[in-house]
Amino acid sequence: MSLHAFSSLKHANFNHLPPDIQGFLSLLHESPNDLLCIKSIHAQIITNSASKHHFLASNLVKSYSELGCLGIARKVFDKIPQPKPILCNSMLSGYLRNQCYKETIELFELMGVLHWGFDSYSCNFVLKACMELEDYERGREVIKRAVDRSVDGDRFLGSTMISFFMKSGDFNGARRVFNRMAERDVVCWNSMIGGYVKGCYYDLAFDLFREMIFCGVRPSAITMVSLVQACGGMKNLERGKCVHGLVLVSGMGTDVLVLTALIDMYSKMGEHERARLVFDIMPAKNLVSWNVIISGYVQNCLVHESFNLFRELVLTGGSFDSGTIISLLQGCAQVADLKSGKVLHGYIFRRGLDMNLILCTAMVDLYAKCGALKEATFIFDRLKDRNVITWTAMLVGLAQNGHAEDAIKLFSHMQEEGVAANSITLVSLVQCCAHLGSLKKGRSVHAQLLRHRYTFDVINLTALIDMYAKCGNINYAERVFKDGSFKDVISWNSMITGYGMHGQGHKALDIYRRMLEEGLKPNQTTFVSLLSACSHSGLVEQGRSLFLSMEKDHNIKPTEKHYACYVDLLSRAGHLKEAEALVKQMPYQSSHEVFEALLSGCRMHKNIDIGTKTANYLLSLDATNPGIYVMLSNIYAEARRWDAVDHIRGLMKRQGLKKTPGYSLIEVGKQHHAFFAGEDSHPNSEEINQILENLKSELEASGYIPDTSCVLRDIDEAMKIKSLWRHSERLAIAFGLLHTPEGSLIRITKNLRVCSDCHTVTKYISMVVKREIIVRDANRFHHFVDGKCSCNDYW
């Protein structure tokens, strides 16, 4: 029995009751929904000693419950020593109506303990409370009691039992109840069909619908909504169109509920024009309809159009709620439209909208994705009841804006507050660990994913492969890749990229061949990863062949990114004239990336002529990029053109441009330690300097000769050697030797390219101290073991 059915007491025939009771009941039913009025009638009932009458008491309980006065309702109930089911049901209904689910169950249990009677209505109310609390064990006990009392044949209770079993995931149990029902109305059929749809058993839902029609039961609007949702879940547009046709044939073409479901279905399948057509022909539109169409436009990346709809809603005098604003905020976040987002934020305050958690989370997400971390943090810090979605929005915002370490700290606070992470939180953390090169933290997050048994979908798998590769452990990346049950082209691309970063170009080509053998089609990213891998391994001919095969064999037109990778491949290998000719032949206007690749090659191979032309062109495009000035200055410095170096540095100074300082990170324990070139401010500086002095002596005894050509300053030789020993990676390595167990691996992350002398020094250090050292620089990974590097001195 539904709450609506129970409220039919209002229209009951009271002729069999005493005249005074009839009079009070009439007063209760005819009185306005006003507490003072109900209390006045209640006072008259008490004065006339009629308060103990069960039927009258149940109506009083109902009246107080409808006003939310459960305390008074319970006092009326408690005055009756042996309440009959009708009174108990009034109290149960009141609790349920006011979402006091725990109290509903407690009263039902009290009825059992005190041997008060109950009926199908009682079981119906308490079973709904169990569903709301997801207390399936107690719900099954209620069903057992209903069966034992033989009240389970009631169609209202039967419908609720079906919904209960469906929600608990027991679809067979729901079907058994359904099959046993002697009388099945459209509500029962809807419960069953709707349950199948929610459980993603779409074919079973349609099979049951056909059976329903065969049994002569006319479908309702709720039936059609379930079928429309099933089509959306199946992503079956053709079937969706058929159901749409059935809606029109069944005479439901003006039903707001059904038409809103159709708008939602078409939007989710990318058919925004059909969705708009349905919306425009609606004879009456409610708030839900407007929210669904606006949300659909945002889902289909039509943010500008969603704002136009919102303006139309406001101009026509329509109302909107926080749901409307949430969709628009999500649209602003999608396109990083901070200005419109701030306008909406102001609108929220002016209209006095309820600042609920979902709305505040959407604002945090907007500001974070637009890089406005100050505003995002301001809102986040003032939220009292933050859920995992709110924490994740803030965490992802920090991660995407380059604050990986802050994101990891925030995750620690989240754990301290007892908020359980979801898979999105953990994947974001995996990406943070990849950015920091923190293998220890990355493995910890991977363990949490395993411990909580999150589904290892393509997103999780790809994030882990990327993290292990960027943290220097390509073997773990391989293991994750091999263990993945489902791999798409994105996963294969991640593995190719990983091999490329580690200078294992041949392995990248091998896995690409395997990918083709397994029937997967490469995409644009595949070739970017392959060309980059060839570039880092000096595989010029293989790279050239891949570039030509893109359009010829796979119908993929090379983009600027592909040209940049190909130019980088040729430039690194010293084919500068060929690279320059390729730039001139490009079908696009050459981008910064292409010219920067060429300039980097000129610096590496000390080609002043092409380097100067390239740098001048880049500066004509963007005169505020300090990287271009630095690279040109380095080219002149390596040619010992100190006058030109001074000129370039003077230009930078006049424009207020500064060179990005070189630094290296090392993780020891749970902390990251950063070292900048030439610094002496670290607490362990004295010990670090002593270790470097000792290493210098040992390395020189082993045959190391300093390459002072790396010092691009006009100073004497002794000062150049001293400057080399103050490079950031050497400071980090010395710190690692000081604070990590003997023989353990040392991992360093450097923000710039490793200079040739530091590369040589690190090879010698690995041999002298008998340690493996992994250095991740701006370009790739270097694995130093026993005096050798994995890059084979090609980087």
N, C-alpha and C positions, 0 to 999 in steps of 0.2 A: 504493500500500500504506500502511495506517495504522500508527501506532506500536503499536497493539494487535495488528495482524496480525503485525508484526515480532516481537513478544514471544512469538509462538507457537513460537519456537525451543525454548522451555521444555518443550513437549510433543512435540518431534520424536522420531522413532525413531532410536536410535543403534546399532542392531544391526550396521550395516555398518562401524562404527569399531573400532579396536583396543581390547582389553579395558581397558587402563590409561586410555585417553582416555574411554571410557564411564564408568569409575569416577569420574574427576574431574568429568565433566559432571553425573553424578548427585549428587555432593557439592554442586556449585554450585547446582543446582536445588532441592535439598532443604534447603539451609542457610538459617537465618533471615536477614532483611535487615539484616545487621550487618557493619560494616566490618572489625572484628577477625577475624571468622570468615572473610570473603572473603580477607583478607590471609593468613590461616593456610593456606587451600587453595591460594592463589597460590604461597606458599612451597614447598609440597609439589610443585606442578607444576614449578617451577624446579628443585628438587632432583632430580626424575625426568626432567629434560631434555625435558619435553613442552610447554614454553612456545611453541615455534615452530609448533605445529599451528594451522592457520587457524580451524577450527571451535571449538577450545578457546579460542583468543585472542579470537575474536568474542564468546564467552559471558562471558569475563573483562571485556572492554570494556563489555559490556552491564550486568554486575553493578556495576561501579564507577560507571558513568554514572547508574544508578538511585539510587545513594547520593550523587550530586552530586560525586563525586571525578573530575572530568574530567582533571585533571593526571595522575593515576595511569593512567586509561584511555588517555590519549594516549601515555604511555610504553610501555604494553603494545602499542599499535598500532604505534608507531615501531620496535619490536624486529623486526617482520616486514618483510623487505626488499622483497618483491613481493606486497603484500596483494591477496587476491582480493576480488571484489565483496562477498561475505558479510561480511568483516571491515570493509571500507570502510563498508558500510551500517550496521554496528553503531556505528561512530564517528560517522557522520553523524546517526544516530538519537539518539545520546547528546547531541550538541550541540543538536539541535533540541528534545529533551525538556527541556533545561536553559536554553532560550531564548537560546542562543549562536548567533544567526542568522548573524552575520558570519563566525564560525568555520566554520559549516556550508558556506557558499559558498566560503570560502577552501580548504577541504579538497577540495571538488568540483573547483575549478579546478586544484589540485595534481594530482589524479587524471588530469586531461586532459593536463597538461604532462608527467607521467611515464609517460603511456600506460598507466595502470592501467585495468583493465576497469570498466565500470559497467553497471547494468541499470535496469529501470523503477523499482525501489525507490529507487535512488540519486537518480534524477531527481525522484521523488515528494518525498523529504525536502528536497532543495535548493530545489525550487519552492515548498514551504511556507515556507521561510526567506525567499525573495524576496518572498512575499506579506506576511509579517510586517514586513519592512523597506520595503515598498512600492517595491521596486526592480524595476519592470516591464520595463525594458530588459534587465536580466540574466535575468529570468525567461523572456523570449521567446527568449533565446539557449539556455537550458536546454531549452525545448520543441523548438527547432530541432535540437539535438543528439539529443534523444530520437527525433525523426522520422527523422533521418539514420541512427540506429542501429536503426530499426524496432522500438523498444520502447514506442511510444506507444499500442499497442493494448491494453495492460493496463488493466483497468477501474478499479483503484485510482488509477493515474496519470491516467487519463482524467477521473475525478471531480475530482482536484486541479486538472487543467488547466482544467476548466469553472469551478471556483471562482476560479482565477487570472484568467481572462479576465473573469469577472463583476466581480471586485473592481477590475480595472483599467479597467472601463467599456466593454470590448469585448464587447458582448452578442452581436453577430453571430459573432465568433470563438468564443465559448462554444458557440453553437448549431451551428456547423460541426463542432466536436469531438464534440459530443453526437450529431449525425446520423451521423458516421463510425463510431461505436462499434458493434462487432459484438455485444457483450454489454453490456446495460445493466441493472444491478440497481437496487434502490430507492435506494441511495446516490447513484447518478448522477442519477436523476430528482430527488431531493431537492436536489442541488447546483444543478441547473438552475432548479427552481422557487424555491428560496431566493434564488438570485442575482437572479431577476426581481423578487422582493419587495423585496430590499434596494435595487434600482435603481428602485423605484417603478413597475415595469411590471406592475401588478396584473392587468390583463386577460390579458396573456400568461401569467402564472403560472397563472391558472384554465384557460386554453386548454390548457396543457401538462398540467395535472392531469387534464383530461378525456381527453386522449390517453393518459396513463399508465393510467387505468382501462380504456380501450379495448384497450390492449396486454396487459391481464391482470395488471399489476403491483399488488400489494396495498400501499396506502399505509401508512407507518409513523407513529409519533408525531411525528417530525420533519416529515413532510409536512403533518400537520394543524396543527402550530405555525406553519409558513410561511403556510398558508391563513388562519389566524386573524389573523396579523400583517397580511396583505394586506387583510383586511376592516377592520382598525383604521386602516390607512393610507388606505383609500378612504373612511373614515368612513361605511361602508355597514352600518348596523345590521341590516337585513333579511337581507343576505347572511351577516352574522356569525351570525345565529340559525340560518340554514340549515346553515352549517359546524358549529355547535354540535350540531345534530341529527345530522349525519353522523358526528360524533365518537361520539355515543351509539350509533348504529346499528352503527358499526365496532367496538364493544366496547372503546373507549378512554376510557369515562366515568370510569375510576378512575385514569387516568394523570396523575401529578402535573405533569409537564412541560406536557401539553396543557391541563389545567385551569388552571394558572397563567397560560398565554398567554391563555385566555378571560377570566380575571379582569382582566388587563391591558387587553385589548381593550374590555371593557364599561366599565372605569374611564375610559379615554381618550375614550369616547363619552358620558360623563356618566351612564351607566347604573349608578350605584354600588349600587343595590339588587339588580340582577341579578348584579353582581360579588360581592356579599356572599352571595347565594344559592349561587353556584358554590363559593365558599370554604367555606361551612358544610357542604356535602354532601361535601366532599373526605374520603375515608377516611383519608388520611395527608397531613399538611401538613409541608413542610420550611421552612427559613429563607427561601428565595426566595419561597415562597407568602405567608408573613407579610409580607415586605418589600413585595411587589407590592400586597397589599390595603391596607397602611398608606399606601404612597405614593399609591395610587388615591384614598383618602379625602382626603389632603392636596390632590391635584390638583383634587378636587371641592369644595374649601373646607370640608370637614368635619373641621376640626382637632380639635375636642373628641372626636369619634368615633374619630379615629386614635389619640388617647391612651388611650381606653378599650380599643382593640384591643391596644395595647402593654402595658397592665396585665394584660390577659387572657393575653398571651404569657408575661409574667414569672411570673404566678401559677400557670400550668400547667407551669412548669419548663422552658419552651422557651428556646432560646438566641437571641441577637440579635447583630448585628455593627454595624460603623460605618455600613453602608447603612441599617439601621433608624433609627439616631439621626439620620442626615443628613435623611431624610424628615421626621422629627419637628421638627428644627431649622428646616427650610424652612416647615413649618406654623406654627411660632412666629413666624417672620419675616413670614409672610403676614398674620397678625392682630396683629402687634407685641406678642406676649406675651413680654415680657422675663423675667418671673418664672419661667415654665415653661422658658424657654430656659436660664436660669441653673441650674435644677435638673438639666436634661439635661447641661449642662457639668460639673457636679459628678459626675454619674453616670458620665461618660466616664472621669474620673480614678479613681473608686472601683473601676470594673470593669477598669481598665487597658487600655482599648481602644486600638488602634493609631491614633495621631494622624497619619493620612495627610493628604495635601494637600487632598483633596476634603472631608474632615470639617472641617479647619481653615478652609477657604474658606466652608463653610456657617455656621460660627460667626462669621466676620468679617461675612458677609452679615446674619446675625441681629442682631448687636450694632449694626451700621451702620443697619439699617432701623428699629431700636428707638430710635435716637438716642444709643446708648451708644458714642460714638466713641472714648472713652478705652480701653474694653475691646477694641473692634475694632482699634484701632491697636496695642495691646499684643500681640495675637495675630499681626497682620499683620507687624509689625516682627521677630518672632522666627521667621518662616517662612524657610527657606533657599531652597528651590526653588519660587518663586512663578510660576505660569503666568498667562496672560492673563485667565483667569476670576477668579483671586484678586485681581489688580490691579483688574479691572473692578468686583468686589464692593466693594472699598474706595473706589474712585473714585465709584461711584454713591452709596454711603453718604454721602460728603462732600457731593456735589452735592445730594442730597435733604434734607440737614440745613442747607442754606444756606451751605455752605463752598465756594462755587464756585471761588474763587481757589486754595484749598488743593487742590482736585481737579485744576485745571490744572497746578499745581506737581507733583503726584503723577504726572501723565501725563508730564511732562518727565523725572522719575526713571525711569519705566517705559521710555521711549525710550532713556535712557542705559544701561539694563541690557540693551538689545537685545531686549525683548519686543515682538513685533508686536501692534498693536491689532486687535481685531475690530470688527464693525459696531456691537455693543452699546456698546463702549467709546467709539467715536467719536460715537454718537448722544447718549450721556451728556455728552460734552464739548460737543457742539453746544448742549445744554440749559444747560450751565454758562456758555457764551459769551452765550447769550440772557439769562441772569440778570444777568451783569455788563455787558451791553450792549457787549461787545467784538467789534466787527465784524471787526477784523484777525485775531484768533484764530479766530473762527468761519469766516472764509473759508479759513484754513489747514486747518482740520479738514475742510471741504467738499472741498478739493483732495485731501486724503488719501483720502477716500471714493472720489473719482474715480480717483485714481492706483492704488488697490488693486482697482478694479473691483468694489466691493461692489454687491450688488443694491439698486437704489433702490426698496425696497418702500414701502408706505404709511407705516410708522413713520419711516423715514429722511426721506422726502419731507416729512412733516408737521413733523418736528423742524427741518428746514432752513427751511421757510416761517416757522415760529414764530421761529426765531433771527434771520433777516434782518428780519422785521417788528419784533422787539423791539430790534434793533440800529439801527433807524432807516432801513433801506434797503428800503422797501416795493417799489421797482422790482425789486430782486433777488428778493424774495419772489414777485412776480408771475412772473418768469422761471422760477424753480424750479417753480412751480405749473403753468405752461403746458408745461414740458418733461416733466412727469411722465406716464409712459405709462399708469399706473393710478391713478385717484383715487377714493377712497370718500368718504363723508359727512364723515369726520374731516378729510380734506385740505381739503374745501370750507369746513368750519367754521373751520379755521385761517386761511384766506385772508380770510374774513368778519371774523374777530377782528382780523387785521392791519390791514385797512382801517379798522375801528372805532378802533383805537389811534391811527391817523394822522389821525383826523378826517375820513375820506373815506366818510361815511355813504352817499352816493349810489352810490358804487362797490360798497359792501357789499350794497346792495339790488339792484344790477344783477347781481352774481355769484350772488346768491340766486335771482334769476329764471332765470339760465342753468342753475343746478343743478336746478331744477324741470323745465326744458325737457329736460334730459338724463335725466330719469326717476328721479332720486335722491330718496328720501324724507327730509325734514328730521327731526331728532331734537330732544330737549330742549336740547342744547348749541347747536344751530343758532339757536334762538330767544333763548337767553341772549346769544349773540354779536351777533345782529341788534338786539336791544333796547339793548344796550350801545353799538353803533355809532350808533344813532339818538340815544341820550342824549348822546354826545360831539359830535354834529353839530347838535343842536337840532331834529331831525326829529320833532316831537311827534305830528303827525297820522299819519305813516307808522308810528311806533312803536305808536300806539294801535290802528291797523288790524291790525298784525302780532299784537299781544297777543290781539285778539279772534278772529283767524283760527286760532290754535293749536288750540283745541278744536273749533271749528266746521268747519275745512277739513282738519285733519290728525290729529284725534282725540288730541291731546296735551294732557293736563291741566296747567295752569300750576303750577309748584312754587313754594316760597318764594323760590328764586333768581330766577325770572321776575318775581315780584311786586316783589322788591328792585330789579331793573333798571327795571321800569316806574315804581316810586316815584321812583327816581333820575332818570329821564327827565322826569317831571312836576316834580320839585323843582328841578332845574337850570334848567328853563324858567320857574320862578316860579309854577307852578300848585300852590302849597302847600296850599290848602284842598282841592283835588281829590285831591292825594296823601294828605292826612290822612284824607279820607273813604275812599279805597281801602284804607288800612291797617286801618280799622275794619271794612270789609266782607270782608276776607280770610277764606277758609274754614279757614285755619290760625291757630294762635296765633302772632302775629307774632314773627319772629326778630330777633336783634341787627342783622342785615344790613339788614333793611327799615327799622328805626328809625334806623340810622346814616345811611342814604341820605336820609331825611327831615330829620334833624338837619343834615346837610351842606348841604342846600338852604336851610334856615333861616339858617344862618351866611352863605351866599352872598348871600341876599336880605334879611339883617338883620331877620328876623322873630323878635322876642324871645318873643312869646306862645307860638307853636307850638313854638319851639326849646326853651324852658324846660320845657314839658310833656313833650316828647320826651326831653330829657336826663334829667329826673327819673325817667321810666319806665325808661330804660336803666340808670340807676344803681341802681334797685330790683332789676334783674335781675343786675347785676354791678357792685358798688361798687368793684372794684379795677381797672377799665379806665381807664388814664390818658388815653386818647384822648377819652373822653366829657367828662371834666373840662376838657380843653384846648379842645375845641370849644365848650363852654358858656361858658368863660372868654372865648373870642374873640368870641362873640356879644355878651356884656356889654361887652367892651372897645370893639367897633365902635360900640356905643351910648353909649360914654363913661360906663358905669356902673362906675366904678373901685372903689366899695365892694364891689360884687358880685364883681368880679374878684379883689379881695384875699381875700374870703371863700372863693371856689373854690380859689384857690392855697393858702390855709391848710388847707383840707380835704385837699388832695393831700399837703401837707407832713406833716400829722399821720398820714396813712396810709402814708407812705414811698413815695409814687408820684412818678415823674419823667417829664417830657415827653420824647418821643423827639427827640434832637437832630437838626437838619437838617444834611445833608451832601450834597456833590456829588462825583461821580467823573469823572475825565477820563483817558483812556488816551493816553500819549505814549510812542512807542517800544514796548518790551515791558512797560512798567510802568503800573499804575493809581495815580493820585494822588488822595487823598481830601482834601477841604477842608470844615471845619466852620465854621458861621456865627461870625464875629467872631474867628477864630483868627489868631495871628501867629507860630505856631511853625514854619511851613514854611521850609526853607532859603532859598527865593527870596522870602520875604515882603517884603523891601525893594523889589525890582524890581516885584513884583505891586502893591504900594501905589502906586508911581510911575505904573504903567500906568493904574491906576484913577483916579488924580488927573487924568492927561492926558485920559482918556476922559470924565470928569465935565465938564471944561471944554468939550470938543468937543461933547458931547451937549447941554449947556445952550445952547451957541451955535446948535445945530441946532433948538432949540425944545422940548427935554425939560424938563418941570416935574415934580419929585418928588411922588408920591402918598403922603403920610405917614400916610394912614388905614390903611395896611398895617402900621404899627408899633403893635402892640397893647400899648403900655406908656405909663404916665402920666409922660412926660418932655417937655422943651421941644422946640421944632421943630428946632433945630440938631442936637440929639442924635438926633432921629428920622432926619434926613437922613443923618447919619454912620452910624447903625445900618443903614440900607438899603444903603449901599455896602460893608457888611461881610457881606452875605448870601453864602452858600456858592457859589451858581452864578456870581456875579460874580467871586469869587476864582478859580474854576476857569476861567472864560473868559479872565481876565487871564493865567493860567498858560499857557493854550493859545496865546494871542497871542504870548507870550514864547518858547515852545518848539516851535512848528510853523511850517512854511514859509508865507511870505506868500501869501495867496489861497487856502490850503487850508481844507478843511471842519473845523469844530470840533464834536466830539460830547460832550455832557455828560449824565450820568445823575444825577438828584436823587431822594432818597428820599421827599420830601414834595411837596405841590402847589406849583407856582410861584406866588408872590404877584403881584398885578396890577402893582406897580411894577417888579419884576424882568422881567416879561413886556414891559413898555413899554421898559425899558432895553435889553433884548436886541434888540428890533426896531431901536432907534436904533443900537446897536453894529454890527449886520449891515449897516446902510446906510453908516455912517461908515468902517468898516474894509474894506468890500467883501468880506465873508466870509459863507458860508452857515454857520449855527449850528443844530445839532439838539439839542434838549433833551428828554430823556425824564423826565417827572416821575412822581409816584405814580399819575396817572390816564391819561396819554396822551403822544403825541409832539407837539412843536412844531417846525416847520421855519421858521426865520427867514431870509428872503432879501430884501435891498434894502428893509428897513424894514417888511416885512409878515410875518405869521405864518399858517401853514397852517390854524390853528384859527379864523381870522377873529374873534379875540377872544372866542370862546365855548369856555370850558373849565371 
